[in-house]
Amino acid sequence: MAINLTFGIPTYNGSKTILDTLKSICTQQVNDSFSFDILISNNNSTDDVIDVCHKYFQSINFTDYLIINNEFYDNTVDGNILNLYRNFSGEYLWFISDDDTLSTDESLLLIINIIKCHSPNIITCNYNECDFDLKILKKRFRKKEIIDTYSDNKSEWLLNSQFYFGLISSLIVKRNLVDINQIFKFYGLLSLHIPIALLSAANGQTVCINNRLINLRTGNTTWGKNGSFLINFLHISLILHKMKDYNYDSNAITKTIKINFKDNWKNIIKAKNEGLHFTSELMFEEFIVYKKFIRFWFLDIYLLFLPNKIISFFKIFYKTKYKNFINT
């Protein structure tokens, strides 16, 4: 039987969480006419994550899985993502992070119905933010919910998606839509799933749904530490900036980048207080993507040049707000 969908799991030392991920996948309700498999890309893990996977699959007699090593040997998430994209066997690929889970046993059923009715190039979905024990943090719910969108206009999808494509586990893409050489142009920005999403949406039907199909663990990795908020949002903005070459509407790109820019000054302060030193390359990237915004010239650019020791005084003046900000 042909595989309809592949769950692609990038992992690095995920032994403490990946079992929850696998259980949430293997307990999905599906009908006999739909099949899925699991592809795991291992990024040179030093823990026993591979043994954990093998033992679980053997315990439930699940054989439709494959574990491969990151072919690029650079220990980055980009290598894992590209490895999954190059090797998945299904008609669709659903990326799932090794510390996330499907929120219910009917998550896949909804995706199956969308695929059968619309055959879209890409599907993005909403998610729950959870603590390490997968308890949903309702205070983290977005104030503005999206409207379910079915469109063949990529710019409309971009505006309505509210960065759901930014979360690896919210992304389901159709096979053979994006040339590997095009993806390689974005390699090294540590957000390779995003150009895969944007390029997949470039020609054809797109779907963005508000259903919370994913439970996202927060606070259990280095995400949000060591300047990663700043670097990640900057890299996303760089990727969006390049989408002009793929006929995305320039106004839609600017509006989406502006969402990233909103907290850029806070992220600069946070990153500098964590000891991140700003290189000329980083400053140039900030200039390239944020130069259109007036505040950049009156605040952000000065924060970039201020020494880290001076920046640390912002803690005094913004003690309460800053504390709340860095703990989110």
PyMOL commands that set and color helices and strands:
alter all, ss='L'
color gray80, all
select helices_A, chain A and resi 18-26+49-59+77-87+107-118+138-140+154-160+164-166+168-170+180-184+193-200+228-246+250-261+264-273+280-290+294-305+308-311+314-317+319-326
alter helices_A, ss='H'
color red, helices_A
select strands_A, chain A and resi 5-11+36-42+65-69+92-95+101-102+122-130+149-151+171-174+206-217
alter strands_A, ss='S'
color yellow, strands_A
deselect
rebuild
show_as cartoon
